[in-house]
Amino acid sequence: MTSKQRAYLKSLAMTMEPVLQIGKASLTPDLTAAVDEALAARELIKISVLQSCMDDAHELAQTIADRTHSQVVQVIGKKIVLYREGKDKKKKIELP
């Protein structure tokens, strides 16, 4: 992903609300499956890491991206933005 594409995805993510939250149970197989489903439906998602989660947001983002075959767009504080290109051409985000 180029820096121009990443900047475009960041701009789209600014107005989004988080679709998932990571709590004190941290990264479970159920959460990974939920992230996978959300990426299949939306391509671009935002995840909120709650204060009760003791893991580092950057490490969580990379682990989730590896498990779901997605890309980390950005991590700001306790917010993670992930992108995975979808198969549905109608809902597809057109990257510059």
N, CA, C and O atoms as a GROMACS GRO file, in nm:
protein
  384
    1MET      N    1   0.084  -0.116   0.000
    1MET     CA    2   0.000   0.000   0.000
    1MET      C    3   0.090   0.124   0.000
    1MET      O    4   0.184   0.134   0.078
    2THR      N    5   0.059   0.217  -0.088
    2THR     CA    6   0.140   0.339  -0.097
    2THR      C    7   0.098   0.437   0.012
    2THR      O    8  -0.008   0.422   0.074
    3SER      N    9   0.180   0.537   0.035
    3SER     CA   10   0.150   0.637   0.138
    3SER      C   11   0.027   0.719   0.098
    3SER      O   12  -0.049   0.763   0.185
    4LYS      N   13   0.006   0.739  -0.031
    4LYS     CA   14  -0.112   0.812  -0.078
    4LYS      C   15  -0.240   0.732  -0.049
    4LYS      O   16  -0.340   0.789  -0.006
    5GLN      N   17  -0.235   0.602  -0.071
    5GLN     CA   18  -0.349   0.517  -0.043
    5GLN      C   19  -0.377   0.512   0.107
    5GLN      O   20  -0.492   0.516   0.151
    6ARG      N   21  -0.270   0.502   0.186
    6ARG     CA   22  -0.285   0.498   0.332
    6ARG      C   23  -0.346   0.629   0.382
    6ARG      O   24  -0.433   0.628   0.469
    7ALA      N   25  -0.302   0.742   0.327
    7ALA     CA   26  -0.357   0.873   0.367
    7ALA      C   27  -0.505   0.882   0.332
    7ALA      O   28  -0.584   0.936   0.410
    8TYR      N   29  -0.544   0.829   0.217
    8TYR     CA   30  -0.684   0.830   0.177
    8TYR      C   31  -0.768   0.746   0.273
    8TYR      O   32  -0.877   0.787   0.314
    9LEU      N   33  -0.719   0.628   0.309
    9LEU     CA   34  -0.791   0.541   0.403
    9LEU      C   35  -0.800   0.605   0.542
    9LEU      O   36  -0.901   0.591   0.610
   10LYS      N   37  -0.695   0.675   0.584
   10LYS     CA   38  -0.698   0.744   0.712
   10LYS      C   39  -0.806   0.851   0.712
   10LYS      O   40  -0.878   0.868   0.810
   11SER      N   41  -0.819   0.922   0.600
   11SER     CA   42  -0.921   1.027   0.591
   11SER      C   43  -1.061   0.967   0.598
   11SER      O   44  -1.151   1.027   0.657
   12LEU      N   45  -1.080   0.851   0.538
   12LEU     CA   46  -1.210   0.784   0.547
   12LEU      C   47  -1.238   0.736   0.689
   12LEU      O   48  -1.352   0.741   0.736
   13ALA      N   49  -1.136   0.691   0.757
   13ALA     CA   50  -1.152   0.635   0.891
   13ALA      C   51  -1.178   0.742   0.997
   13ALA      O   52  -1.229   0.711   1.105
   14MET      N   53  -1.142   0.865   0.970
   14MET     CA   54  -1.159   0.971   1.069
   14MET      C   55  -1.305   0.986   1.113
   14MET      O   56  -1.332   1.014   1.230
   15THR      N   57  -1.398   0.969   1.022
   15THR     CA   58  -1.539   0.990   1.053
   15THR      C   59  -1.609   0.862   1.099
   15THR      O   60  -1.726   0.866   1.136
   16MET      N   61  -1.538   0.750   1.097
   16MET     CA   62  -1.598   0.623   1.134
   16MET      C   63  -1.604   0.606   1.286
   16MET      O   64  -1.521   0.658   1.359
   17GLU      N   65  -1.704   0.532   1.330
   17GLU     CA   66  -1.713   0.490   1.470
   17GLU      C   67  -1.652   0.349   1.480
   17GLU      O   68  -1.659   0.272   1.384
   18PRO      N   69  -1.592   0.314   1.593
   18PRO     CA   70  -1.538   0.179   1.610
   18PRO      C   71  -1.649   0.074   1.601
   18PRO      O   72  -1.756   0.091   1.659
   19VAL      N   73  -1.623  -0.035   1.528
   19VAL     CA   74  -1.723  -0.142   1.513
   19VAL      C   75  -1.700  -0.255   1.613
   19VAL      O   76  -1.790  -0.335   1.638
   20LEU      N   77  -1.579  -0.262   1.669
   20LEU     CA   78  -1.546  -0.365   1.768
   20LEU      C   79  -1.466  -0.305   1.882
   20LEU      O   80  -1.404  -0.200   1.868
   21GLN      N   81  -1.470  -0.375   1.996
   21GLN     CA   82  -1.391  -0.334   2.111
   21GLN      C   83  -1.311  -0.452   2.163
   21GLN      O   84  -1.360  -0.565   2.165
   22ILE      N   85  -1.188  -0.424   2.204
   22ILE     CA   86  -1.104  -0.528   2.265
   22ILE      C   87  -1.096  -0.497   2.414
   22ILE      O   88  -1.050  -0.390   2.453
   23GLY      N   89  -1.141  -0.591   2.495
   23GLY     CA   90  -1.145  -0.571   2.640
   23GLY      C   91  -1.037  -0.648   2.713
   23GLY      O   92  -0.932  -0.679   2.656
   24LYS      N   93  -1.064  -0.680   2.840
   24LYS     CA   94  -0.962  -0.745   2.922
   24LYS      C   95  -0.931  -0.887   2.879
   24LYS      O   96  -0.826  -0.940   2.915
   25ALA      N   97  -1.021  -0.951   2.802
   25ALA     CA   98  -0.993  -1.086   2.751
   25ALA      C   99  -0.892  -1.081   2.638
   25ALA      O  100  -0.841  -1.185   2.595
   26SER      N  101  -0.862  -0.960   2.590
   26SER     CA  102  -0.766  -0.936   2.484
   26SER      C  103  -0.807  -1.005   2.354
   26SER      O  104  -0.923  -0.997   2.314
   27LEU      N  105  -0.714  -1.071   2.290
   27LEU     CA  106  -0.738  -1.126   2.157
   27LEU      C  107  -0.780  -1.273   2.166
   27LEU      O  108  -0.698  -1.360   2.194
   28THR      N  109  -0.907  -1.299   2.143
   28THR     CA  110  -0.961  -1.435   2.148
   28THR      C  111  -0.992  -1.482   2.006
   28THR      O  112  -1.001  -1.399   1.916
   29PRO      N  113  -1.009  -1.612   1.986
   29PRO     CA  114  -1.047  -1.661   1.852
   29PRO      C  115  -1.181  -1.603   1.805
   29PRO      O  116  -1.201  -1.580   1.686
   30ASP      N  117  -1.273  -1.580   1.899
   30ASP     CA  118  -1.402  -1.521   1.863
   30ASP      C  119  -1.383  -1.378   1.812
   30ASP      O  120  -1.448  -1.338   1.716
   31LEU      N  121  -1.297  -1.303   1.876
   31LEU     CA  122  -1.271  -1.166   1.832
   31LEU      C  123  -1.206  -1.165   1.695
   31LEU      O  124  -1.241  -1.083   1.610
   32THR      N  125  -1.113  -1.255   1.672
   32THR     CA  126  -1.047  -1.265   1.542
   32THR      C  127  -1.150  -1.297   1.433
   32THR      O  128  -1.145  -1.240   1.324
   33ALA      N  129  -1.243  -1.387   1.462
   33ALA     CA  130  -1.349  -1.421   1.366
   33ALA      C  131  -1.440  -1.302   1.341
   33ALA      O  132  -1.482  -1.279   1.228
   34ALA      N  133  -1.470  -1.225   1.445
   34ALA     CA  134  -1.555  -1.106   1.430
   34ALA      C  135  -1.486  -1.001   1.344
   34ALA      O  136  -1.551  -0.937   1.260
   35VAL      N  137  -1.356  -0.982   1.364
   35VAL     CA  138  -1.280  -0.887   1.282
   35VAL      C  139  -1.280  -0.933   1.136
   35VAL      O  140  -1.296  -0.851   1.046
   36ASP      N  141  -1.262  -1.062   1.114
   36ASP     CA  142  -1.262  -1.118   0.979
   36ASP      C  143  -1.397  -1.092   0.909
   36ASP      O  144  -1.400  -1.053   0.793
   37GLU      N  145  -1.507  -1.115   0.981
   37GLU     CA  146  -1.640  -1.091   0.925
   37GLU      C  147  -1.662  -0.943   0.896
   37GLU      O  148  -1.718  -0.908   0.792
   38ALA      N  149  -1.618  -0.857   0.987
   38ALA     CA  150  -1.636  -0.713   0.968
   38ALA      C  151  -1.555  -0.664   0.848
   38ALA      O  152  -1.603  -0.579   0.772
   39LEU      N  153  -1.435  -0.716   0.830
   39LEU     CA  154  -1.354  -0.678   0.714
   39LEU      C  155  -1.418  -0.727   0.584
   39LEU      O  156  -1.412  -0.658   0.482
   40ALA      N  157  -1.478  -0.844   0.587
   40ALA     CA  158  -1.544  -0.897   0.468
   40ALA      C  159  -1.664  -0.810   0.431
   40ALA      O  160  -1.693  -0.791   0.313
   41ALA      N  161  -1.732  -0.756   0.531
   41ALA     CA  162  -1.850  -0.675   0.506
   41ALA      C  163  -1.817  -0.530   0.470
   41ALA      O  164  -1.887  -0.468   0.391
   42ARG      N  165  -1.709  -0.475   0.528
   42ARG     CA  166  -1.684  -0.331   0.516
   42ARG      C  167  -1.552  -0.290   0.450
   42ARG      O  168  -1.541  -0.176   0.405
   43GLU      N  169  -1.456  -0.374   0.443
   43GLU     CA  170  -1.320  -0.346   0.394
   43GLU      C  171  -1.236  -0.262   0.489
   43GLU      O  172  -1.120  -0.294   0.513
   44LEU      N  173  -1.292  -0.156   0.545
   44LEU     CA  174  -1.219  -0.065   0.634
   44LEU      C  175  -1.293  -0.061   0.767
   44LEU      O  176  -1.411  -0.026   0.772
   45ILE      N  177  -1.223  -0.096   0.876
   45ILE     CA  178  -1.288  -0.095   1.008
   45ILE      C  179  -1.200  -0.026   1.110
   45ILE      O  180  -1.078  -0.017   1.096
   46LYS      N  181  -1.267   0.023   1.214
   46LYS     CA  182  -1.197   0.083   1.328
   46LYS      C  183  -1.229   0.000   1.452
   46LYS      O  184  -1.344  -0.037   1.475
   47ILE      N  185  -1.126  -0.028   1.529
   47ILE     CA  186  -1.140  -0.108   1.651
   47ILE      C  187  -1.091  -0.024   1.768
   47ILE      O  188  -0.988   0.043   1.759
   48SER      N  189  -1.165  -0.028   1.878
   48SER     CA  190  -1.129   0.044   1.999
   48SER      C  191  -1.071  -0.055   2.101
   48SER      O  192  -1.130  -0.160   2.125
   49VAL      N  193  -0.957  -0.020   2.159
   49VAL     CA  194  -0.897  -0.102   2.264
   49VAL      C  195  -0.932  -0.036   2.397
   49VAL      O  196  -0.893   0.077   2.423
   50LEU      N  197  -1.007  -0.107   2.481
   50LEU     CA  198  -1.052  -0.052   2.608
   50LEU      C  199  -0.936  -0.042   2.708
   50LEU      O  200  -0.834  -0.109   2.693
   51GLN      N  201  -0.954   0.042   2.809
   51GLN     CA  202  -0.849   0.062   2.910
   51GLN      C  203  -0.823  -0.065   2.991
   51GLN      O  204  -0.714  -0.082   3.046
   52SER      N  205  -0.923  -0.154   2.998
   52SER     CA  206  -0.905  -0.278   3.074
   52SER      C  207  -0.813  -0.378   3.004
   52SER      O  208  -0.769  -0.475   3.066
   53CYS      N  209  -0.784  -0.355   2.877
   53CYS     CA  210  -0.692  -0.441   2.802
   53CYS      C  211  -0.549  -0.395   2.831
   53CYS      O  212  -0.515  -0.279   2.808
   54MET      N  213  -0.467  -0.486   2.879
   54MET     CA  214  -0.331  -0.450   2.917
   54MET      C  215  -0.229  -0.464   2.803
   54MET      O  216  -0.113  -0.428   2.820
   55ASP      N  217  -0.272  -0.514   2.688
   55ASP     CA  218  -0.181  -0.533   2.575
   55ASP      C  219  -0.159  -0.402   2.500
   55ASP      O  220  -0.244  -0.313   2.503
   56ASP      N  221  -0.046  -0.392   2.432
   56ASP     CA  222  -0.013  -0.275   2.353
   56ASP      C  223  -0.097  -0.273   2.225
   56ASP      O  224  -0.111  -0.376   2.159
   57ALA      N  225  -0.152  -0.158   2.191
   57ALA     CA  226  -0.239  -0.146   2.074
   57ALA      C  227  -0.164  -0.177   1.944
   57ALA      O  228  -0.220  -0.236   1.852
   58HIS      N  229  -0.038  -0.137   1.935
   58HIS     CA  230   0.041  -0.163   1.814
   58HIS      C  231   0.063  -0.314   1.793
   58HIS      O  232   0.052  -0.364   1.681
   59GLU      N  233   0.093  -0.384   1.901
   59GLU     CA  234   0.113  -0.529   1.892
   59GLU      C  235  -0.018  -0.600   1.858
   59GLU      O  236  -0.019  -0.692   1.777
   60LEU      N  237  -0.128  -0.556   1.920
   60LEU     CA  238  -0.259  -0.614   1.888
   60LEU      C  239  -0.294  -0.593   1.742
   60LEU      O  240  -0.343  -0.684   1.675
   61ALA      N  241  -0.268  -0.471   1.692
   61ALA     CA  242  -0.301  -0.440   1.552
   61ALA      C  243  -0.225  -0.531   1.457
   61ALA      O  244  -0.282  -0.584   1.362
   62GLN      N  245  -0.096  -0.550   1.482
   62GLN     CA  246  -0.016  -0.635   1.394
   62GLN      C  247  -0.059  -0.781   1.401
   62GLN      O  248  -0.063  -0.850   1.299
   63THR      N  249  -0.092  -0.828   1.521
   63THR     CA  250  -0.137  -0.967   1.538
   63THR      C  251  -0.270  -0.990   1.466
   63THR      O  252  -0.287  -1.090   1.397
   64ILE      N  253  -0.363  -0.897   1.482
   64ILE     CA  254  -0.493  -0.909   1.415
   64ILE      C  255  -0.474  -0.905   1.264
   64ILE      O  256  -0.536  -0.983   1.191
   65ALA      N  257  -0.390  -0.814   1.216
   65ALA     CA  258  -0.366  -0.803   1.072
   65ALA      C  259  -0.306  -0.932   1.017
   65ALA      O  260  -0.344  -0.976   0.908
   66ASP      N  261  -0.214  -0.993   1.090
   66ASP     CA  262  -0.154  -1.120   1.045
   66ASP      C  263  -0.258  -1.231   1.039
   66ASP      O  264  -0.261  -1.309   0.944
   67ARG      N  265  -0.343  -1.237   1.140
   67ARG     CA  266  -0.443  -1.344   1.148
   67ARG      C  267  -0.556  -1.328   1.046
   67ARG      O  268  -0.614  -1.427   1.002
   68THR      N  269  -0.588  -1.205   1.010
   68THR     CA  270  -0.700  -1.181   0.918
   68THR      C  271  -0.654  -1.146   0.776
   68THR      O  272  -0.736  -1.118   0.689
   69HIS      N  273  -0.524  -1.148   0.753
   69HIS     CA  274  -0.466  -1.116   0.622
   69HIS      C  275  -0.508  -0.977   0.576
   69HIS      O  276  -0.546  -0.956   0.461
   70SER      N  277  -0.501  -0.882   0.670
   70SER     CA  278  -0.537  -0.743   0.640
   70SER      C  279  -0.414  -0.655   0.661
   70SER      O  280  -0.306  -0.705   0.692
   71GLN      N  281  -0.433  -0.525   0.644
   71GLN     CA  282  -0.323  -0.432   0.661
   71GLN      C  283  -0.359  -0.329   0.767
   71GLN      O  284  -0.473  -0.283   0.775
   72VAL      N  285  -0.262  -0.294   0.849
   72VAL     CA  286  -0.282  -0.190   0.949
   72VAL      C  287  -0.268  -0.055   0.880
   72VAL      O  288  -0.163  -0.024   0.823
   73VAL      N  289  -0.374   0.024   0.884
   73VAL     CA  290  -0.370   0.158   0.824
   73VAL      C  291  -0.307   0.255   0.923
   73VAL      O  292  -0.217   0.331   0.888
   74GLN      N  293  -0.357   0.251   1.048
   74GLN     CA  294  -0.299   0.337   1.150
   74GLN      C  295  -0.339   0.289   1.289
   74GLN      O  296  -0.439   0.219   1.306
   75VAL      N  297  -0.258   0.328   1.386
   75VAL     CA  298  -0.290   0.306   1.526
   75VAL      C  299  -0.265   0.439   1.595
   75VAL      O  300  -0.153   0.489   1.598
   76ILE      N  301  -0.372   0.496   1.651
   76ILE     CA  302  -0.360   0.622   1.724
   76ILE      C  303  -0.414   0.597   1.864
   76ILE      O  304  -0.534   0.572   1.882
   77GLY      N  305  -0.328   0.605   1.962
   77GLY     CA  306  -0.370   0.581   2.100
   77GLY      C  307  -0.424   0.440   2.114
   77GLY      O  308  -0.350   0.343   2.099
   78LYS      N  309  -0.553   0.430   2.142
   78LYS     CA  310  -0.617   0.300   2.161
   78LYS      C  311  -0.715   0.270   2.048
   78LYS      O  312  -0.808   0.191   2.065
   79LYS      N  313  -0.696   0.332   1.932
   79LYS     CA  314  -0.780   0.307   1.815
   79LYS      C  315  -0.696   0.243   1.705
   79LYS      O  316  -0.585   0.288   1.674
   80ILE      N  317  -0.751   0.136   1.646
   80ILE     CA  318  -0.682   0.063   1.539
   80ILE      C  319  -0.768   0.071   1.414
   80ILE      O  320  -0.890   0.052   1.421
   81VAL      N  321  -0.706   0.099   1.300
   81VAL     CA  322  -0.778   0.100   1.173
   81VAL      C  323  -0.715  -0.007   1.084
   81VAL      O  324  -0.594  -0.007   1.060
   82LEU      N  325  -0.799  -0.098   1.033
   82LEU     CA  326  -0.754  -0.207   0.947
   82LEU      C  327  -0.824  -0.201   0.812
   82LEU      O  328  -0.938  -0.155   0.802
   83TYR      N  329  -0.753  -0.247   0.709
   83TYR     CA  330  -0.810  -0.251   0.574
   83TYR      C  331  -0.777  -0.385   0.509
   83TYR      O  332  -0.666  -0.436   0.520
   84ARG      N  333  -0.877  -0.440   0.442
   84ARG     CA  334  -0.856  -0.559   0.359
   84ARG      C  335  -0.945  -0.544   0.237
   84ARG      O  336  -1.065  -0.519   0.248
   85GLU      N  337  -0.885  -0.559   0.120
   85GLU     CA  338  -0.960  -0.545  -0.005
   85GLU      C  339  -1.070  -0.650  -0.012
   85GLU      O  340  -1.047  -0.768   0.012
   86GLY      N  341  -1.190  -0.604  -0.046
   86GLY     CA  342  -1.304  -0.693  -0.052
   86GLY      C  343  -1.324  -0.752  -0.189
   86GLY      O  344  -1.261  -0.710  -0.287
   87LYS      N  345  -1.413  -0.850  -0.196
   87LYS     CA  346  -1.441  -0.917  -0.322
   87LYS      C  347  -1.562  -0.860  -0.393
   87LYS      O  348  -1.576  -0.875  -0.515
   88ASP      N  349  -1.652  -0.793  -0.317
   88ASP     CA  350  -1.773  -0.737  -0.374
   88ASP      C  351  -1.742  -0.605  -0.444
   88ASP      O  352  -1.702  -0.509  -0.378
   89LYS      N  353  -1.760  -0.599  -0.576
   89LYS     CA  354  -1.724  -0.480  -0.652
   89LYS      C  355  -1.816  -0.362  -0.624
   89LYS      O  356  -1.776  -0.248  -0.644
   90LYS      N  357  -1.938  -0.386  -0.578
   90LYS     CA  358  -2.032  -0.277  -0.549
   90LYS      C  359  -1.992  -0.198  -0.427
   90LYS      O  360  -2.009  -0.077  -0.423
   91LYS      N  361  -1.938  -0.265  -0.325
   91LYS     CA  362  -1.903  -0.200  -0.200
   91LYS      C  363  -1.755  -0.161  -0.193
   91LYS      O  364  -1.709  -0.110  -0.091
   92LYS      N  365  -1.682  -0.185  -0.298
   92LYS     CA  366  -1.537  -0.168  -0.296
   92LYS      C  367  -1.495  -0.022  -0.280
   92LYS      O  368  -1.553   0.068  -0.340
   93ILE      N  369  -1.394  -0.001  -0.197
   93ILE     CA  370  -1.336   0.132  -0.180
   93ILE      C  371  -1.234   0.151  -0.290
   93ILE      O  372  -1.142   0.071  -0.307
   94GLU      N  373  -1.250   0.258  -0.366
   94GLU     CA  374  -1.156   0.286  -0.475
   94GLU      C  375  -1.036   0.364  -0.420
   94GLU      O  376  -1.051   0.478  -0.375
   95LEU      N  377  -0.921   0.302  -0.424
   95LEU     CA  378  -0.799   0.368  -0.376
   95LEU      C  379  -0.737   0.452  -0.486
   95LEU      O  380  -0.742   0.415  -0.604
   96PRO      N  381  -0.679   0.566  -0.449
   96PRO     CA  382  -0.616   0.653  -0.551
   96PRO      C  383  -0.493   0.589  -0.612
   96PRO      O  384  -0.428   0.649  -0.698
   0.00000   0.00000   0.00000
